[in-house]
Amino acid sequence: MPRLPIAVSILAAAVLTACGHFSPGRAAPVISGYLSHQLCSAVFVAGRNPDRYYRDAIEPLAGPVAVLTRFTVDREHGEVRATFAGLAESRAVYRPQFGCVNATGRASAGELSPPAPSEATPPLLGAIAGAAPVQPTEPALVAALDHAFDETAQAPHRFTQAVVVIHKDRIVAERYASDVGVDTPLTGWSATKSVTNALIGILVRQGKLDIHARAPIAAWSDPRDPRHAITIDQLLRMNSGLDMGQSLTASVLTAFDPSAQMIFVDADTAAVAQRAPLAYPPGTHWNYTNANTQLLSRIVRDQAGGTAAATLGFARRELFDKLGMQHVTLEFDAAGTPIGASHMWASARDWARFGLLYLHDGVIDGQRILPAGWVDDSAAPTSGSEDFGYGAGFWTNRGPGAGARYRIRHGMPVDAFMARGSNGQYVVIIPSEDLVIVRLGPAWTPRDDMERVAQFTREVIEALKGG
């Protein structure tokens, strides 16, 4: 490694000793763990070029300390190693069907047995397009796509990778970046939380869960434990009261946040989350943290059979296969729990198929997948989240507050709600327009490129009404 400029060395020292509320000793492993995991997934799940993915999707987040990172990709063994400032080294290993896992310091990557083969059944949701990308002919739709892919001359860039527009159950427009195709899996980041919402909803429909009953977390079973009162609904709505950092923003300083440490350092994410104390009485304070969703992911695993294989089989059988989602990888941690807060990769068309489930009130081809009323409840605003507009696993315009007003002002209808992930991942669902819009790619523009996505939504609606 070349000698680092004095200014960068000072910056690195400042980063690693800042925010004394958290453990500085864990910040460096989070950075290297993030780098190794995300590159492993990009290369072995999505087939992306590691150097381009690093440049577009990781380096802008690291900012000035990016110069302190190094990585190597071992294609033969399916692993990525990464270091940060010579202070931490992380290793991520690809496990077919289960994605990549943090294997730092362990000989085994938490080897998992794949689900038993099952008889393929036709999806309930039929074809939404042909094999080739759908090129619109209407000038207004073409112009809308052009605007969605407009790039800034200088950083911050939006790096749009895929856009899909579904109207009346058919793709009417889509476009992809040069190294992305209709089958390329793309990360949804926290849009994965909405998939966890669906898995919980399926278990509710099957009569295995009651979201208003206390969450079945064994570590909280003692009635004297104040966490005993936390409900599944409160975990979905991010008002459980758990003191486990925040997952709203992402920067290099996020390495100090316990929720990031949970995802990128710890082998058993749910075990870490269930140890978190209460900061507020359950139901009284909104705080968006991955810990809530990792506990929901453990509940899904426990109810689906208690193993990663059973959980993946459940997700495929009850959700992915029924929707015809063929290019999807839900990643698992080393303990066999889905990383349902942030780590699902799927093609843009698969993300769009997922959106159609919620567009149609949880019913596909006459079969109810989600309980009656589940979709509207998921899109109903949560008290305390007004500055952002959050429901139960989805972001929503259906309520008062600055978050909804901002999106509505820039072009999203008042009934819209969305699965949304960090740095510009969107699955926007608009029942009043019979419309699903997907936008994916590592956007570094303000507010995760929300203004441009809202503008694109408005332009699409206007084009369809004028067509």
C-alpha positions as CSV (number, residue, x, y, z in Angstrom):
1,M,0.0,0.0,0.0
2,P,1.5,3.4,-0.9
3,R,2.1,5.9,1.9
4,L,-1.1,7.8,2.6
5,P,-1.3,11.5,2.5
6,I,-1.2,13.0,5.9
7,A,-4.6,14.6,5.6
8,V,-6.2,11.2,4.8
9,S,-4.4,9.5,7.7
10,I,-5.7,12.2,10.0
11,L,-9.2,11.8,8.6
12,A,-9.1,8.0,9.1
13,A,-8.0,8.5,12.7
14,A,-10.8,10.9,13.3
15,V,-13.4,8.5,11.8
16,L,-12.2,5.6,13.9
17,T,-12.2,7.6,17.2
18,A,-15.3,9.7,16.7
19,C,-18.8,9.0,18.1
20,G,-17.6,7.8,21.4
21,H,-21.2,6.5,22.2
22,F,-20.3,3.5,20.0
23,S,-17.4,1.2,20.0
24,P,-14.6,2.6,17.8
25,G,-13.0,-0.9,17.8
26,R,-15.9,-2.2,15.7
27,A,-16.0,0.6,13.1
28,A,-13.2,-0.7,11.0
29,P,-14.6,-4.3,10.8
30,V,-18.0,-2.8,9.7
31,I,-16.3,-0.9,6.8
32,S,-14.4,-4.0,5.6
33,G,-17.4,-6.3,6.3
34,Y,-19.6,-4.0,4.2
35,L,-17.1,-4.0,1.4
36,S,-16.5,-7.8,1.3
37,H,-20.2,-8.7,1.6
38,Q,-21.5,-6.3,-1.0
39,L,-18.8,-7.1,-3.5
40,C,-19.3,-10.8,-2.9
41,S,-23.0,-10.4,-3.6
42,A,-22.5,-8.2,-6.6
43,V,-20.0,-10.6,-8.2
44,F,-21.4,-14.1,-7.3
45,V,-25.2,-13.3,-7.1
46,A,-25.5,-10.6,-9.7
47,G,-22.6,-11.3,-12.0
48,R,-21.4,-7.7,-11.9
49,N,-17.9,-6.4,-12.6
50,P,-16.3,-5.9,-9.1
51,D,-14.3,-2.8,-10.1
52,R,-17.3,-1.0,-11.6
53,Y,-19.5,-2.0,-8.8
54,Y,-17.0,-0.7,-6.3
55,R,-16.7,2.6,-8.2
56,D,-20.4,3.1,-8.5
57,A,-21.9,1.6,-5.4
58,I,-19.3,1.6,-2.7
59,E,-16.6,4.2,-3.2
60,P,-19.1,7.2,-3.0
61,L,-20.3,6.0,0.4
62,A,-16.7,5.6,1.7
63,G,-15.9,9.1,0.6
64,P,-12.4,10.3,1.5
65,V,-11.5,7.1,3.4
66,A,-12.1,5.0,0.2
67,V,-8.4,5.2,-0.3
68,L,-7.9,3.1,2.8
69,T,-9.9,0.1,1.4
70,R,-8.5,-2.9,-0.5
71,F,-10.3,-6.0,-1.8
72,T,-9.5,-9.2,-3.7
73,V,-12.0,-11.5,-5.5
74,D,-11.4,-15.2,-5.5
75,R,-13.7,-16.6,-8.1
76,E,-12.4,-20.2,-7.7
77,H,-13.5,-20.3,-4.1
78,G,-16.4,-17.9,-4.3
79,E,-15.1,-15.4,-1.8
80,V,-14.1,-11.8,-1.4
81,R,-11.6,-10.4,1.2
82,A,-11.5,-6.8,2.1
83,T,-9.3,-4.6,4.4
84,F,-9.7,-1.2,5.8
85,A,-6.7,0.9,6.8
86,G,-4.7,-2.2,7.9
87,L,-7.0,-2.3,10.9
88,A,-9.5,-4.9,9.9
89,E,-9.8,-7.7,7.4
90,S,-13.1,-9.3,6.4
91,R,-14.1,-12.3,4.4
92,A,-17.4,-13.0,2.7
93,V,-18.2,-16.3,1.1
94,Y,-20.8,-17.2,-1.5
95,R,-23.3,-20.0,-0.7
96,P,-25.4,-21.0,-3.7
97,Q,-29.1,-20.2,-3.2
98,F,-28.4,-18.3,0.1
99,G,-26.2,-15.5,-1.2
100,C,-23.1,-14.3,0.5
101,V,-22.3,-14.4,4.2
102,N,-19.7,-12.8,6.5
103,A,-17.2,-15.6,7.3
104,T,-14.6,-13.4,9.0
105,G,-12.6,-15.4,11.5
106,R,-14.5,-18.6,10.8
107,A,-13.3,-21.7,8.8
108,S,-16.9,-22.3,7.9
109,A,-19.3,-19.8,6.4
110,G,-22.3,-21.4,8.2
111,E,-22.8,-24.0,5.5
112,L,-26.5,-24.4,4.7
113,S,-28.3,-27.3,3.1
114,P,-30.4,-26.1,0.1
115,P,-34.2,-26.8,0.2
116,A,-35.4,-30.1,-1.0
117,P,-36.3,-30.0,-4.7
118,S,-40.0,-29.5,-5.2
119,E,-42.3,-29.9,-8.2
120,A,-42.4,-26.8,-10.3
121,T,-45.8,-25.2,-10.5
122,P,-46.9,-22.5,-12.9
123,P,-46.9,-19.0,-11.3
124,L,-50.2,-17.5,-10.5
125,L,-49.0,-14.2,-12.1
126,G,-48.6,-14.7,-15.8
127,A,-46.3,-13.0,-18.3
128,I,-45.8,-9.3,-17.9
129,A,-43.7,-8.9,-21.1
130,G,-41.7,-10.7,-23.7
131,A,-38.0,-11.7,-23.4
132,A,-36.7,-8.4,-24.8
133,P,-36.9,-5.0,-23.0
134,V,-40.1,-3.2,-23.7
135,Q,-39.3,-0.1,-25.8
136,P,-42.2,2.4,-25.7
137,T,-43.2,4.2,-28.9
138,E,-45.1,7.0,-27.2
139,P,-42.8,10.1,-27.3
140,A,-43.9,11.1,-23.8
141,L,-43.0,7.7,-22.3
142,V,-39.6,7.8,-24.2
143,A,-38.9,11.2,-22.8
144,A,-39.8,10.1,-19.3
145,L,-37.3,7.2,-19.6
146,D,-34.7,9.6,-20.9
147,H,-35.2,11.8,-17.8
148,A,-35.0,8.8,-15.5
149,F,-31.6,8.0,-17.0
150,D,-30.3,11.6,-17.1
151,E,-26.9,11.7,-15.4
152,T,-25.3,14.6,-13.6
153,A,-22.1,16.0,-15.1
154,Q,-20.3,15.8,-11.8
155,A,-20.8,13.9,-8.5
156,P,-23.1,13.1,-6.9
157,H,-24.3,10.8,-9.6
158,R,-27.6,8.8,-9.8
159,F,-26.2,5.8,-11.7
160,T,-29.7,4.5,-12.7
161,Q,-29.4,0.8,-13.6
162,A,-33.0,-0.2,-14.3
163,V,-36.5,1.3,-14.7
164,V,-39.6,-0.7,-15.2
165,V,-43.2,0.6,-15.6
166,I,-46.1,-1.8,-15.3
167,H,-49.6,-0.5,-16.3
168,K,-52.6,-2.8,-16.1
169,D,-50.4,-5.8,-15.4
170,R,-48.1,-5.4,-18.4
171,I,-44.8,-3.7,-18.8
172,V,-45.3,-0.6,-21.0
173,A,-41.8,0.8,-20.7
174,E,-38.4,-0.3,-19.3
175,R,-34.7,0.5,-19.8
176,Y,-31.5,-0.8,-18.4
177,A,-27.9,0.4,-18.0
178,S,-25.3,-1.1,-20.4
179,D,-24.2,-3.8,-18.0
180,V,-27.6,-4.7,-16.8
181,G,-30.3,-6.8,-18.4
182,V,-33.9,-8.0,-17.8
183,D,-32.6,-11.0,-15.7
184,T,-29.8,-9.2,-13.8
185,P,-30.4,-9.4,-10.0
186,L,-30.1,-5.9,-8.4
187,T,-30.0,-5.1,-4.7
188,G,-33.1,-3.6,-3.1
189,W,-31.5,-2.7,0.2
190,S,-34.3,-1.8,2.6
191,A,-36.9,-2.6,0.0
192,T,-36.3,-6.1,1.3
193,K,-38.2,-5.0,4.5
194,S,-41.3,-5.0,2.4
195,V,-40.6,-8.6,1.3
196,T,-40.4,-9.5,5.0
197,N,-43.7,-7.7,5.5
198,A,-45.1,-10.1,2.9
199,L,-43.7,-13.2,4.5
200,I,-45.2,-12.1,7.9
201,G,-48.5,-11.5,6.2
202,I,-48.5,-15.0,4.7
203,L,-48.0,-16.5,8.1
204,V,-50.8,-14.3,9.5
205,R,-53.1,-15.6,6.7
206,Q,-52.1,-19.2,7.6
207,G,-53.2,-18.5,11.2
208,K,-49.6,-18.9,12.6
209,L,-49.2,-15.4,13.8
210,D,-51.2,-12.5,15.2
211,I,-49.5,-9.2,14.6
212,H,-51.2,-7.6,17.6
213,A,-50.1,-10.3,20.0
214,R,-46.7,-10.1,21.6
215,A,-43.8,-11.0,19.4
216,P,-42.7,-14.6,19.9
217,I,-39.1,-13.9,20.9
218,A,-38.0,-16.5,23.4
219,A,-35.5,-14.1,25.0
220,W,-38.4,-11.8,26.0
221,S,-40.7,-14.5,27.3
222,D,-40.5,-13.4,31.0
223,P,-43.5,-11.1,31.6
224,R,-41.3,-9.0,33.9
225,D,-39.1,-8.1,30.9
226,P,-40.4,-4.8,29.5
227,R,-39.7,-6.1,26.0
228,H,-42.2,-8.8,26.6
229,A,-45.0,-6.4,25.5
230,I,-43.5,-5.7,22.1
231,T,-45.9,-6.8,19.3
232,I,-45.2,-7.9,15.7
233,D,-47.1,-4.8,14.5
234,Q,-44.7,-2.6,16.5
235,L,-41.7,-4.3,14.9
236,L,-43.2,-3.8,11.5
237,R,-44.0,-0.1,12.3
238,M,-40.5,0.6,13.8
239,N,-42.0,1.8,17.1
240,S,-40.9,-1.2,19.3
241,G,-38.8,1.2,21.4
242,L,-35.7,-0.9,21.0
243,D,-32.4,0.9,21.5
244,M,-30.5,-0.4,18.5
245,G,-29.2,2.6,16.5
246,Q,-30.9,3.9,13.4
247,S,-30.9,2.8,9.8
248,L,-32.3,5.9,8.1
249,T,-29.0,7.3,6.8
250,A,-25.9,5.9,5.3
251,S,-22.4,7.3,5.4
252,V,-18.9,6.2,6.5
253,L,-19.9,7.2,10.1
254,T,-22.7,4.6,9.9
255,A,-19.9,2.1,10.8
256,F,-20.3,3.2,14.4
257,D,-24.0,2.4,14.4
258,P,-25.0,-0.9,16.2
259,S,-27.5,-1.8,13.5
260,A,-24.8,-1.7,10.8
261,Q,-22.5,-3.7,13.1
262,M,-25.2,-6.3,13.4
263,I,-25.6,-6.7,9.7
264,F,-21.9,-6.6,8.6
265,V,-20.0,-8.0,11.6
266,D,-22.1,-10.3,13.6
267,A,-22.8,-13.9,12.6
268,D,-26.3,-14.1,14.3
269,T,-28.1,-10.9,13.5
270,A,-31.3,-11.7,15.4
271,A,-29.4,-12.7,18.5
272,V,-27.8,-9.3,18.6
273,A,-31.1,-7.5,18.0
274,Q,-33.0,-9.4,20.8
275,R,-30.3,-8.3,23.3
276,A,-31.1,-4.6,22.7
277,P,-32.6,-2.8,25.7
278,L,-35.6,-0.6,25.5
279,A,-35.1,3.1,25.0
280,Y,-38.8,3.9,25.0
281,P,-42.0,2.1,26.0
282,P,-43.2,0.0,23.1
283,G,-45.5,1.8,20.7
284,T,-44.6,5.3,21.9
285,H,-41.6,6.3,19.7
286,W,-40.8,5.8,16.0
287,N,-37.2,4.9,15.2
288,Y,-36.3,3.2,11.9
289,T,-33.7,0.5,12.7
290,N,-32.8,-2.8,10.9
291,A,-33.0,-4.6,14.3
292,N,-36.8,-4.6,14.1
293,T,-36.8,-6.4,10.8
294,Q,-34.1,-8.9,11.7
295,L,-36.3,-9.9,14.6
296,L,-39.2,-10.3,12.2
297,S,-36.9,-12.4,10.0
298,R,-36.1,-14.7,12.9
299,I,-39.9,-15.1,13.6
300,V,-40.4,-16.0,9.9
301,R,-37.6,-18.6,10.2
302,D,-39.0,-20.1,13.4
303,Q,-42.5,-20.3,12.0
304,A,-41.3,-21.7,8.6
305,G,-39.5,-24.7,10.1
306,G,-36.5,-23.3,12.1
307,T,-33.8,-23.8,9.4
308,A,-32.5,-21.8,6.5
309,A,-33.6,-24.5,4.0
310,A,-37.1,-24.5,5.3
311,T,-37.3,-20.7,5.4
312,L,-36.1,-20.4,1.8
313,G,-38.4,-23.2,0.7
314,F,-41.3,-21.3,2.4
315,A,-40.4,-18.0,0.7
316,R,-40.2,-19.6,-2.7
317,R,-43.3,-21.8,-2.4
318,E,-45.6,-19.2,-0.9
319,L,-44.3,-16.0,-2.5
320,F,-41.6,-16.0,-5.1
321,D,-42.9,-18.9,-7.2
322,K,-46.5,-17.7,-7.1
323,L,-45.4,-14.3,-8.4
324,G,-43.1,-15.8,-11.0
325,M,-40.0,-14.2,-9.5
326,Q,-37.3,-16.3,-11.1
327,H,-34.1,-14.2,-10.5
328,V,-34.2,-13.6,-6.8
329,T,-31.8,-14.3,-4.0
330,L,-32.8,-13.7,-0.4
331,E,-29.5,-13.7,1.6
332,F,-29.1,-15.3,5.0
333,D,-26.7,-14.7,7.8
334,A,-24.3,-17.4,9.2
335,A,-27.0,-18.5,11.7
336,G,-29.5,-19.2,9.0
337,T,-31.7,-16.2,9.4
338,P,-32.8,-14.2,6.4
339,I,-31.2,-10.7,6.2
340,G,-34.7,-9.5,5.7
341,A,-33.9,-5.9,6.6
342,S,-31.7,-5.2,3.7
343,H,-30.4,-8.1,1.6
344,M,-32.5,-9.3,-1.3
345,W,-31.3,-9.2,-4.9
346,A,-33.8,-9.6,-7.7
347,S,-34.2,-8.5,-11.3
348,A,-36.1,-5.3,-11.9
349,R,-38.9,-7.3,-13.4
350,D,-39.1,-9.5,-10.3
351,W,-39.2,-6.4,-8.1
352,A,-42.1,-5.2,-10.3
353,R,-43.9,-8.5,-9.9
354,F,-43.6,-8.1,-6.1
355,G,-45.2,-4.7,-6.5
356,L,-48.1,-6.2,-8.4
357,L,-49.0,-8.3,-5.3
358,Y,-49.6,-5.1,-3.3
359,L,-51.2,-3.3,-6.2
360,H,-53.9,-6.0,-6.2
361,D,-54.6,-6.1,-2.5
362,G,-52.6,-9.3,-1.9
363,V,-54.6,-11.3,-4.5
364,I,-53.1,-12.9,-7.6
365,D,-55.3,-14.7,-10.1
366,G,-58.1,-15.0,-7.6
367,Q,-55.9,-16.5,-4.9
368,R,-55.4,-14.5,-1.7
369,I,-51.7,-14.5,-0.8
370,L,-51.9,-11.8,1.9
371,P,-54.8,-11.4,4.5
372,A,-57.7,-9.2,3.6
373,G,-56.9,-5.7,4.7
374,W,-53.2,-6.4,5.0
375,V,-52.1,-4.1,2.2
376,D,-54.1,-1.1,3.4
377,D,-52.8,-1.6,6.9
378,S,-49.2,-1.8,5.6
379,A,-49.7,1.5,3.8
380,A,-51.4,3.2,6.8
381,P,-49.1,5.8,8.4
382,T,-47.4,5.2,11.7
383,S,-47.6,7.9,14.3
384,G,-44.3,9.6,14.9
385,S,-43.0,9.0,11.4
386,E,-44.6,12.1,9.8
387,D,-41.3,13.7,8.8
388,F,-40.7,10.6,6.6
389,G,-44.1,9.0,6.0
390,Y,-43.7,5.3,7.1
391,G,-46.3,2.6,7.4
392,A,-45.6,-1.0,8.3
393,G,-42.8,-2.2,6.1
394,F,-43.6,0.4,3.4
395,W,-43.2,4.1,3.0
396,T,-46.5,5.9,2.4
397,N,-48.1,9.0,1.1
398,R,-51.3,8.2,3.0
399,G,-51.1,10.5,5.9
400,P,-50.1,14.0,7.1
401,G,-46.5,15.1,7.5
402,A,-43.5,16.5,5.6
403,G,-42.4,13.2,4.0
404,A,-45.7,12.6,2.2
405,R,-46.2,16.2,1.3
406,Y,-42.7,16.3,-0.3
407,R,-43.4,13.3,-2.5
408,I,-46.9,14.5,-3.4
409,R,-45.6,18.0,-4.3
410,H,-43.1,16.5,-6.7
411,G,-45.5,14.2,-8.5
412,M,-46.5,11.1,-6.5
413,P,-50.2,10.6,-6.0
414,V,-51.6,10.7,-2.5
415,D,-52.5,7.0,-2.5
416,A,-49.0,5.9,-3.5
417,F,-46.9,3.8,-1.2
418,M,-43.5,2.1,-1.8
419,A,-40.9,-0.4,-1.0
420,R,-37.8,1.7,-0.7
421,G,-34.1,1.0,-0.2
422,S,-31.0,3.1,0.5
423,N,-29.5,5.2,-2.3
424,G,-32.4,5.1,-4.7
425,Q,-34.2,1.7,-4.7
426,Y,-37.9,2.1,-5.3
427,V,-40.9,0.0,-6.0
428,V,-43.7,2.5,-6.2
429,I,-47.3,1.2,-6.0
430,I,-50.2,3.5,-7.2
431,P,-53.6,1.8,-7.0
432,S,-55.5,4.8,-8.4
433,E,-53.5,4.6,-11.6
434,D,-53.2,0.8,-11.8
435,L,-49.5,1.4,-11.9
436,V,-46.2,0.0,-10.5
437,I,-42.9,1.8,-11.1
438,V,-39.5,0.3,-10.3
439,R,-36.3,2.3,-10.2
440,L,-33.0,0.7,-9.1
441,G,-29.4,1.9,-9.0
442,P,-27.0,3.4,-6.5
443,A,-28.1,7.1,-6.5
444,W,-26.0,9.5,-4.4
445,T,-28.1,12.5,-5.2
446,P,-30.0,14.2,-2.3
447,R,-32.8,12.3,-0.7
448,D,-31.9,9.1,-2.5
449,D,-33.0,10.8,-5.8
450,M,-36.5,11.0,-4.5
451,E,-37.3,14.2,-6.4
452,R,-36.3,12.7,-9.7
453,V,-38.3,9.5,-9.0
454,A,-41.4,11.5,-8.1
455,Q,-40.9,13.6,-11.3
456,F,-40.6,10.4,-13.3
457,T,-43.8,9.1,-11.7
458,R,-45.7,12.2,-12.7
459,E,-44.4,12.1,-16.2
460,V,-45.4,8.4,-16.6
461,I,-48.9,9.1,-15.3
462,E,-49.3,12.1,-17.7
463,A,-48.0,10.1,-20.6
464,L,-50.4,7.2,-20.0
465,K,-53.3,9.5,-19.7
466,G,-52.4,11.2,-22.9
467,G,-51.8,8.0,-24.8
